[in-house]
Amino acid sequence: MPKCDELTSREANWSSLRVGVLGLGVAGFAAVDALMQLGADVSIVDSAATDPVNERAEILGSLGAHTFIGAAELPSEDFDLVVTSPGLPPGHVFHRQAALANVPIWGELELAWRIRPKSGAAPWLCVTGTNGKTTTTLMLDSILRASGFRSEAAGNIGHSLVGVVMHDKLDVIAVEVGAPQLPFSHTLSPWASVCLNLAPDHIDHFGDFDQYRNAKARIYERTQCAAVYNGHEEATMSMVESADVLEGCRAIGFTRGIPALSELGVVDKALVDRAFISNRMDYAQELALVSDIHPAAKHNIENALAAAAVARAFGTLDSPDLNRVSPTAVQEGLRNFAPAPHRNAVVANIDGVTYVDDSKATNAHAADTSLSSYPSVIWIAGGLAKGQDFGELVQAHAHRIKLAILMGSDAQIIAQTLTRHAPNVPVITLATRDTRAMSEAVQIARERAKSGDTVLLAPGCASWDMFTDFSHRGDLFATAVKDGSID
């Protein structure tokens, strides 16, 4: 029987390894498929017996996987390995049972790292942060492609990392990493890594903010070349300072201001590099213009700087003195970048009112960034609060919120916060607890909005109480806006 610590590449002996895969979402399905291809004996364990889970289980069961759908506990303590879904919190009963039985637990990242080819594997460039991960990962991928590299964006972005690695014919992989993916990573060693920012999120998943923060900090462990941090956020700097990186790894900062040594920053409306050039003591290399970033909001400038820093770090892989990610490629990559949907996307301008879909603002930190962009807002918010406090958010933006329209399971949490900290802001809390609430919200907003206002969907909450996901929520918002414009 192979030992898990010997499984360091896809060429290792995976045959007859007894693996329990926990959860059958996108990551779980890809994990089962990959492990079965490698010859492992796979059992699928999922406590949810939903239609999508049952359909996937039926497909994989027909191929030889054992299925335990609707299980309340691990069906066996004889597994050699458990591969877990990021949807299961670290303290889940399945994890506790595995730990008591001394069964190793890997997450999606760990499995993907272990099944890379023994030679010629694409290096990983890892991106995490409370907000901006997807945008930065896609910017990074765009820059790498503009440099001529075979690159792919994968991971938390919705494109299975395990699936990408199993068919790896790439030069590099831009990996978006969510905090729930990090607790069960043990050996992965990215070429470069970045934590963009840190704010309370996933508190319900981790139990408290410290555990969430500690999970995020794991992104820097065993980084080889560059641990990139946000110069405006002390939390990310302290993560790098305490990280156990490989010898020779450099700490690289990014700032919206003039960069110090070993930083990227902004000078005279240009993005510049004082980290990956030989004469950085006295010189800054221009990479692109702020006007090349769309939109050129503060948070997006930070995203672009982070993407440029990580890309430039990869450019030193073969030779520190000849960076293969040129300034021209950085500029071209940023110009070519197409934002992912539901991120501060203008849906329509109707009678002087702008309708903006920022459904991806699933926490207070993201909603703060979104609200900051508009002077007069009718704010559509609510959903699953995930244990967050909205006090600072409401206090910071009370002057710009003309009306708050709240929906979802935790609407009252935001309503009470508004009453306490912004009593002059009118609040409408919708009683509807299904997808029809979005049409109601848009209709109310349309009736109350005046020319110059922005109707902003920036929920500050997760979507799962009423919608399939944040994309579904944003799509319904856009549909309601466009349907109403025809009337």
N, C-alpha and C positions, 0 to 999 in steps of 0.2 A: 504494500500500500504506500503510495507516495506521501511524503511529509510536506506540509504546507510551506515550510520555509525553504524547501527545495524547488518550489514552483515559481521560478523567476523569469520564465519566458514561455512562449507557446510551444517551444520545442521540448519542454520538460515532459515528464511522464504524468499526464493527467488521467490516464485510464483507470477506471474502477474507483476513482475518488468519489466519495459519497458527499454530495453537496446539497444543502437545503437553501433554496433561494426564497427569500422572504419578500413578498409583494410582487404583483404581476402588472405593474405599469410599464411605461416605455423602457425604463432601466431594467426592470426585472425580466421582461420578455427578451431583451437583448442578451442579458446575462445567461438565461437558460439556453438560448440558442447557441451562444458561443461555447458554453461548457459542454453541451452535448456534442458539438462538432469536435471538441478536444477529447471526447471519449469518457467524460465523467458520468457518474450515475446520479441523476438530478431529481430532486423532489421539490415541488412547488408548494409553498405554504402561504396562504393569503386568508385573512380573517373576513374579508369582504367577498360576498358572493354576488357581485353586480353582474349585469349582462356582459360588459366588456371583459371582465375578469373571467367569467365562465367561457366566453368565446375563445379567449387566448389559451385558457387551460385545456380546452378541448383540442385545439390545434396541436399544442405541445404534447398533450397526453397521447395523441395518435402517433407521435414520433418517438414515444418511449419514456417520456417524463412521468414521474409519479405525481399525482395531484392531491392536495389536501386543501380544498377550498371551503371557507367558512370555519377553519380551525381556530380554536381559542387558545391553543398552546402548541408548542413544537411536537410533531408527531413522533419524534425519535430523538434520543440523546446520543445516538451512535453516528451522527454526522461527523465527517472529518473536517468539514468547513461549512460555515454559514455565510452566505452573501446577502446583504440586507439592502432594502430599499431606503432611499433618503426620506421617504414619507413616514417611516417609523421613528419615533423619538428614541434617543439613546437609552432611556430607562424602560423601554417597552418590555412586556413580559417575555417575548421571544428572545430578546437579547439577554435578559436575566437568566433564562433557562440555559441558553448556550454557554454563558459565562460560568454558571455553576457546574456545567458538565465539561468545562475546560475545552470547549470547541472554539477555535479561532473565528473571529467575525471580521469580514471584509466588507467595505462599501463598494459602490460602483467604481470609484476612482482607483481603489486598490486592485480590483479585479482587472480593470483595463490596463493598469501599469504592469501587472504580472503576465498578461497574455501578449505583450509586445513581442515582436521577433527578436531573437537573440542578438542579431547584428542588423545594423541599418535602420533601427527604429527611429521614427520621427521624434525630435525633442518636443517637449510640452512647454507652452507659455500659458501660465495660469492666472486667471482674473477673478477676483472676488470683491465683495463690498456690499454694503446694505443696498445701495442704489447705483445704477449706471453700468452694471455688469454686462448686460447684453449689448448695449450700445458700444462700450469699450471693446468687447470681444469682436464685434463685427467691424469696428474701425481697425483693430489690429489685423484681422484677417484681410481687410481691404488693402492695408499698407503692405502686408507680406505678399499678396498677389501682385500688387503693383511693382514689387521688387523682383518678380519673376519666379517666386517660390511656389511649389505645389503646397497649398495651405488649405486647411478646412477648419471651420468653427464648429465645436462640438461640446457636449456636456450638458450643463443645466439649461443651455440655450434651446433644448428640445430635440437635438440631434444626438442620438445615443453615442457616447464616447466608446463604449465597448464595441459597438458595431463599426465605428470608424477604424478603431485599432485592429480589428479582425481583418480588415481589408486595406491595411496601411500600405499605400504606395505614395506617401507624402514626404515632403521635406520638413514639415513642421505642423503642429496642431495648436490652434488657439482654443484653450479650454476655459469655458465659463464654469465657475465653481460656486454653488450655493452652500451656505453654512451647513444645511442638513447632510451634505455629502462628505463632510470633513471628519466627523468623529471617528470613523472606522477606516481611515487611511493610515498606513504604517510605513511604507517603503518608497512611495513615489518621490521622485526627485526632479522637479521642473528646472529647465534652464533658467527661466526668469519667472517671477511671480509678483503680483501686486494686490494690495487691498486698497480699494479706492476711497472708502469712507466707512464709518461705523456709527450706527444709531440703533436704538432699540427696535428689534424685530424678532419674530419667531420665539418670543418669550414663552408662549404656550408649549412650543416644541422642546425647548431646552430647559425650562424650569425657571431660569432667571437670566438677567443680562450678562452676568459674569461668565456663565457657561456658554452663552452665545458668542461673547467676545473671544473666549478661549478657543472655540471652534474656528472662528475666522482666522485667528492667529496661526493656526496649523498650516495655512497656505504657504507660509515662508519656510517651513521645516525642510531641510535638505536641499534648499535652492542652490543651484550651482554657480550662476553668473551674477544675477542682479535681483536684489530684493527691493522692489519699487514701492515707495510710500508717498502719501499725500502730505506735503509740507504745511498745509493748513489744518491738519488733524493730528493732534498729539497722540491719539490712540494708535494710529497706524505707525507712527514713528516708534512708539514704545514696543509694538509688536516686532518690528524689525530688530530693535536693540536686544530683545530677549530671545530671538529665534536661533535655533541650532542649525545654521546654514553650513554648507561645505566651505572648506578653506579656499580663500580667494574670491568668494562672493562679495560683491560690493553693495552698499546701501545707496540707492539712487532716489532722489526726491523730485517731486514736480510741484510747481507753484504758479499761480496766476500772476505773480509779480516777477521782478527781476531775479533770475536764478543765481544762487551761490554755486560754488564749486561742487561738482557731482550732482547737479540738478538740471532739469529742463524747466523753462519758464517762458515768460512773455516780455519782449522788449519792443517798444514802438509798434505795437499791434502785429508782432511777428512771433511765432513759436520758435524758440531757440534751444540749443543743446550745449550744455557745459559739462556733460558727463561722458560722452562717447567720442571725444575728439582728443588728439594727442596734445594740443596746445591749450587745454581747457583752463589753465591757470590765468591766461590773459585774453581769452577769446571765447566767443559764443557763436556756434554755427547756426545760421538761419535754416529752419526746416520747412516752414509754411507760414501762411498768413492767417490771422484770426478770421478773416473773411472767407477762408477756405472751409470753415467749419459751419455746418448747417444743422440746427440753428446755433448761433454763436453766443448762447447764454453761458453764464458763469460755470454752471455744472458741466456743460458740454465741452467747454474749453479744457476743464480738468480731465474729462474723459479722453479728449484728443491727446493731451500731453501724456497721460498714462499709456495710451496705446502706442504713441511714438516712442516712449521710453522703453517699453517692453520689446517693441520691434527693433529698435536700435541695439538693444542688448543682444537679440538674436543675431543681428548683423555681424557681431564680433565672434560668432561661433568658430569660424575657421581661422580668422586672423584678427587679433585686437587692433592691428594697425591699418586694416583695410575693411571698413564697414560695408557690408554687402547690402544694407538698407540705406540707400542714399537719401539726401534731402529731397531730391526730385520725387522719389518713390513715396516718401511720407506725404508730400503735398498732393501728389496724384491720388494716393489712397484715401486721403481725407476728402478730396473733391468728389471722388467716385462713391464715397460711402452713402448708402441708402438706409436711413433710420428704420428700425423694425417698427411694425405697426403698434398703435396704442400708446405711444410715447410722445405726449405733447403734440399730437397731430391735429392740425386744423381740419375740421370736418366740413365746415361751411361758414360763409359770411352772409347773413340774411338781415336786411334792413339795418345795417350798421352793427349788428350783434355777431360776435365771433363765437363759434361753437368748437370747443377743444376737447379731444379725447385723450386723456392721460390715464386710462384704465390701469396701466402698469404701475401707477402710484399706489402700491399695495401696503404702504406703511406711512407713518406720520412724517418721516424724514423726506420721502419722495413727494408727499403732498406739499410739504413746506417749499421745496424747490419749485414745484409747479405753481403754487399760489404766488410766489415771489415774482413771477413773470408777468402778472397782469394787475392793473391798477383798480379795476372795479369788477368784482366777480360774483356771479351766482354760482354757488358751490354745491355740486352734487357729490355726496359722500356717504360712507357707511358700508357695512358688510360684517366680516369677522375681524374684530379688533386685535386678536392675538395677544392680549394682555398689555397693550400699549396704553400710555397716558397721552392725552391730546392737549394738555394744558398749555405747554409752550407754543405749540402750533397755533392754537386759537388766539393766544395773547399776541403773537407776532403778526397775525393777519386780520385781526378784528376790524381794522380801519379800512380794509379793502373788500371785505365780505359784505355784499349788499343783501344777500339772502342765502341761507343754508337749507338745502333740501336733502333730507336724510332717509336712508332706507336700510334694510337688512337687520340681522340678528342683534347687532350691537349699536344700532342707531341711537339708542337712549344714552349710551356712554358719551357720544359726541354731543348730543343735545344737552345733557347735564353740564358738560364742560363749557359749552357756549353760554348757557344760563349763568354759570359761575364767573366766567372770565370775559364774556362779551355780551352783557345783557341787552344791549341795544341792537344786536343782530337778530332779525326775524328768523325763526326756525319753523320749517314744516317737516314733520316726521310722517312718512308714509306708512299706512297700516298694511298695505299689500306686501305679501311675503313670497312673491314669485316674480318671474321675469317681467310681468306686466308693469311692475313698479317703474321700470326705466322709461316706458312711454309716458306714465303719469308725471315723472320728474321732469322730462323734457317739455311736456305740455305746460306745466306750471312755470317753468323757467321762461318759456317763450312768452307767456302772458305777462310776466313781471319785468322782463329785460327791456332796456332802453338802448338806443344807439350809443355805442362806446363801451357797452358792457361785454364781458366774456362769460359765457356759460361753460363752466369747467367741470368735467368729470375727472376728479382726482380723489378717489374714494378714501385713501389712507388706510384701507382695510383689504383683507383677502376677499375673494369673490365666491367661495365655494358654498356659502349658505343658500345662494339663490341662482348662481350661474355655473356653467361648466368650468369656466376659468376666466381669467381677466380678459382674454381675447373675446370670448362670448359676450361678456359684459360690454366691452367697447363696441363690438359690432352692433349690439342692440341699441346702444346710444346713437351711433351713426345712422342706423336705420330710422330711428324715431325722429332725428333731426331732419333727415332728407324727406321722409314721408310728410312731415309737417310743413316743409317748405313748398310742397306741391298744393296744399289746401288753399 
